[in-house]
Amino acid sequence: AKIAVGSAVYGVSEVGGDVVVASAKAVSGAIKGAAEVGGDVGTVAVSAVEGAVETVGNLGKDTTSVVRASTLAAVEAADALGSEVGAKVRNALLSAASLPREVIEAALKGRENK
């Protein structure tokens, strides 16, 4: 998921597209794909968000908005598959040492307050 999401985001960047939107859509697709084949959606969520963040960072762009958008996309895709899947993705993202916990917490809190 990490390489697939990163490649999608990079491709969108190359044609002048919005990397934040691309990140969110690619992460959402990764979650849905993992669930369809019985994969570990928590692991895929972390890997997908990492791929988006690393790619955007390597492009020299701000990663905070990408973390936020990718987190929300992952959780929304997971919630659509059921509350248990949503909880698994939330827990995985919050416990990932490679991702900025404070940004993820803020994104999740903002979503819950809607």
Secondary structure, DSSP 4 states (H G I P E B T S, - for coil): -HHHHHHHHHHHHHTT--HHHHHHHHHHHHHHHHHHTT--HHHHHHHHHHHHHHHHHHTT---HHHHHHHHHHHHHHHHHT-HHHHHHHHHHHHH-TTS-HHHHHHHHHHHHT-
